[in-house]
Amino acid sequence: MVARFVLQWHLSEHCNLHCLHCYQDGHQPMMLQYQDLEKIYLQFKNLLSKLKMKGHINVTGGEPLCNPFFFKILDLIQKDNDLITFSILSNGTLIDEKMAHKIASYHPYYVQVSLEGGKRTNDYIRGKGTYKLIGQGIDNLKKEGIFTSISFTATKLNYKEFPKVVKYAYKHHVDNVWSDRYIPLGKEDKTLMLDYNDTRRYLEIMNAEREKLIQKHIYIPRVSMYRALQFQMTHDFAYGCTAGDTLLTVMENGNLVPCRRMPIVVGNLLKEDMYKLYKNSPILKELRQNKIPDECQLCENSHMCHGGLKCLTYAIYKDLNHKDLGCNVD
C-alpha cells in the first residue's frame, strides 16, 4: 500500500445542525470564495509534487454539503484522480437519493457520517429527528454502492452506547464503524471528556463489539480499532498519530493546523505557502520528530504509539511531553 499524504479540508463552518459537542461551536460561520479554495487546492498539489507523494483529501465542514462550491471542489479533484483520492465527512442528514446519486458519480473513496448513540442520545446531541435522517442518508449511499462509515465520538454522555451504534450500523448495512475520544478545545466543557476509568471501559466495550462480530463471522459492519490506545485491547500494531507528518488540516478561513483537534495555527494559506509552512514550521517539525514523552520511555510500544492521543495531551497540558491519560501502562 502506497503511503498517501492526507489533507482534512474544512470548506466552511456552515452547517444545518448545531451539535452539543461541535468543535465549531461559538464561531461565526464563514466561507472562502471559490478562487481562494482553488488556490489552497493547488498548494496541496504542489506539496505532493515536492514530497513525491500521492494524496487524499477528507472534504468536510461544518457540513460540506452546505457549501455552494462543494461540487466544484470535487470537479477539481476528479481531474487529478490519478494523484488524489477523496472522502466526504458529513452529518448525513442532507443525503437524499438525488444527492447520493450525484456523489456516487465522483467515485469517493468513502463517505463518513456521524452517529452518537441510540435515538434518544443521538438526537439530544445532534438534534431532534437526526437519528432517522442519518439512517435514510446511509441507505441512499448504500443503494449507490458507496463504502459508508460511521464515526462515533465518545464522551461521558454516550460512550456506553457504542453497542447501539454497531447495531444501527448492522441494520443499515454500514461497512465500517470507528470511534475516538472527545477532545476539549479552548473554553469548551471538559466535563464531556473521558477520564482514565471511562477510557478503559470504553475500549473494553468497543473490543467486545468487535469480537462479537468476528465470532459470528459478520464482516459488515467492521469495528475498526486503529486509533490511539485501542491496540491495548486488540493486541494489534500500535497506532501512531500522523498529524504534522503526513496529515495536515485546513480550516474554513485558510488557517493551516496539524489536526482539527490540535488547533495550533501554523499559518494562513491565503498569505503563505503550504509547502514552506510544512517544511519550516517549528510545531510541525516537532511533531515529525515523534518525540517519546518521558513517562513512555520504557514502554515497548512507545516507538510507534509516541504517547497516545497527542491532541488530548495538548488540550490538557498545552505540552506534548505527557503520556495519554487513558494509557494503562505505568
HELIX and SHEET records of a PDB file:
HELIX    1   1 TYR A   34  LEU A   51  1                                  18    
HELIX    2   2 PRO A   64  CYS A   66  5                                   3    
HELIX    3   3 PHE A   70  LYS A   79  1                                  10    
HELIX    4   4 GLU A   97  ALA A  104  1                                   8    
HELIX    5   5 LYS A  119  ARG A  126  1                                   8    
HELIX    6   6 THR A  130  LYS A  143  1                                  14    
HELIX    7   7 TYR A  159  GLU A  161  5                                   3    
HELIX    8   8 PHE A  162  LYS A  171  1                                  10    
HELIX    9   9 LYS A  190  LEU A  192  5                                   3    
HELIX   10  10 TYR A  196  GLN A  215  1                                  20    
HELIX   11  11 PHE A  231  THR A  234  1                                   4    
HELIX   12  12 MET A  274  ASN A  280  1                                   7    
HELIX   13  13 PRO A  282  GLN A  289  1                                   8    
HELIX   14  14 ASP A  294  CYS A  296  5                                   3    
HELIX   15  15 SER A  302  CYS A  305  1                                   4    
HELIX   16  16 LYS A  310  TYR A  317  1                                   8    
SHEET    1   A10 ARG A 222  VAL A 223  0                                        
SHEET    2   A10 ASN A 176  ARG A 181  1                                        
SHEET    3   A10 THR A 148  ALA A 154  1                                        
SHEET    4   A10 VAL A 111  SER A 114  1                                        
SHEET    5   A10 ILE A  84  SER A  90  1                                        
SHEET    6   A10 LYS A  54  THR A  60  1                                        
SHEET    7   A10 ARG A   4  HIS A  10  1                                        
SHEET    8   A10 LEU A 247  VAL A 250  1                                        
SHEET    9   A10 ASN A 255  VAL A 257 -1                                        
SHEET   10   A10 GLY A 267  ASN A 268 -1                                        
END                                                                             
